[in-house]
C-alpha cells in the first residue's frame, strides 16, 4: 500500500508513534473522569434505595420517582464499553511500540480505521448541513471536526507505517543460531 511515511515531525516512526500514543492517552484522562459518572448511573439499573416506600396491608410497595430511562442507561453502557475497548487498544498500541511487536498495533489500527470510516461521512454531512443553515458557530464546529478527522487520518498513516516497519524488520532478522 502506498500510504507509508518515513517519519513524522522530524522524528522517526517509533518516536512519532510513542508521541501519538501518549497524546491519545493524555486525551483519555478527561474521559476517565467523565466515565466515572456513568458507573454511578449503571448502579441505578438495580437501585438498592427507593425514594418512596408505602406499606399497604403489610405489603411493601416500592416506587421509584427517578424513573431511570432505559435508553439513557443503554446508550451510556454502550459508550462505557466502547471507551474501555478504546483504552485497551491504546494500551496495546503503547505496549506494541515499546516491545516492537507489530501484532499489538493492529487493534488500534482497526479501531481507528473503523472510526475514520464511520466518522468521516458524518462530519462531512454535518459540514454541508452547517453551510446550508448558515450558522457561523455550526460552520466553525463542523470545520474543527473536519480538521480532527484529518489529524486522526495522519495519526493512522503514521502508525500504519510503523506497523509495517516493525513487521519488515522482524521478517528479515536472522535467527539467533545464525548470528554467531
N, C-alpha and C positions, 0 to 999 in steps of 0.2 A: 504494500500500500504506500502511496506517495506522501501521506501525512506524517512525515517524520522530521524532527528537528535535531540539531546537534547540541543545543543548549538554550538557555533562557536567561535573559538579562545579564549577560556576561558571566554566567555560571554554567558549570557542567550539568548534565541532566540529573545526576544523583543529588547534587546540592539544590537544584531547582525543584526536584520532586520533594525533598525534605522541606523546603520552604513552602511549597504548596500544601503539603500535609499539615505542617504546623499552623499555617494561616487558616486552613479549614477547621483544624482542631480548635484554634482560638475563637473562631466564629461560632462554634457549638457551645461555648460556655454560657452565653445568654440563653440558648435553647435549653440547656440543662436546668437553669433556674425556672424557665417558663414551664418545663415539663413537670416540675415538682407540683405545680398546681393541678395537673391532670391526674397525678397519682392520687391526690385527695379526692378528685371527682370520681375516680373509679371505686373508691370506698363507698360512694353514695349508691352504688348499684344494689348493695345489700346493707341498708343502713341499720345500725345497731341501736340508735336512739331515734325515737319517733317524736314528732312535735306534739301530737295530740293523742292521748290515750283515754278512751271512755269506757267505763265499766257498766254494762247493761246486764242485769241478772247474772252476775258473776262471770260473764263472758267479756273478755277484754277485746276491744275493737281498736285497732291501730289505724290512724290515718296520717298521711304524710302531706303536710301543706306545701312542701318544697316542690312536689310534682316534678321530679327529675326527668328531663326529656331524654327518651331512649335514643333518639337520633343524635343528640348532642353528645351523649356518652359514647355512642358507637363511633362517631367521627373523631372524638378525642382519643379513643382507644386505638383506632387505626393510625392516627397521627403519632401517637406514642410508639407504636410498634415500628412504623416507618423510620422514626427518629432513631430508635435503638438499632435498627438494621443499618442505618446510615453511619452511626457511630462505630459499629462493629467493622464495617468496610473501611472506615477511616483508620482504625487501629490496625487493621490488616495491611493497609497501604503503608503506614509508617513502619511496621514491622518488616514488611517485604522489602522496603528500600534499605533499611539498616542491615538486614541479613542477606541482601542480594538474592532474594527468592522471587522470581518473576511470577510465579503462580499466585502469590499473595497480592499482587497488584490487580489481578483480574476482577475480584468482587467490586472494587472501587470503580474500575473502568466500565464494568457492565452497568452498575447502578447509575453512574454519571451519564453514560451513554443513553440509557432509558430516560433519565431526567431531561436530557437535552432533546430527545425525540418528542417527548410529551410537552415540555415547556415552550419550545420554540414556536410551534403554531399558536399556542395560547397567547404568548406575548405579542406575536405579530398581529394576531386578530385584535387584541386589546389596543395595540398601537393604531390600527386602521380605524377602529371604533372611536378612539380618542380624537383622531384627526377630524372625523365626520361630526363629532359632537362639538368640537371647537373649544373645549375647556382646556385652558393652559395647564392647570395642575394635572389633569389626566394625561396630557401630552408629555409633560415632564416625567411623570411617574412611569409611563409606558416606555419612554426613551431610556430611562435609567434601567429598567428591567431588560431592555434590549442590550444595553452595554454589559449588564451582568451575564446575560446569556453568551455574549461574545467572549467575556473573560473566562467563563466556565468551559467554553469550547477550546480556548487556548490552553487552559489547565489540562483538559483531557488530552490534547495533542501532545503536550509535554510528557505526561505520564505514559501515554501510549508509546512514545519514542523511548522512554526509559524502560518500559516493559520489553521492547524488542532489543534494546542494548544489553540488558541483563540476560535475556534469553540467548542472544547470539554469543556473548562471552562465555556462557556456560556450555554452549554447544561445541565450541572449538577448544575447550580446555582439555589438555591431555590427561589421561587417568594418572593417579598417583604412582602407579608402578612404572610408568614410562618417564617420569621426571628424573629419577636418579640414574 
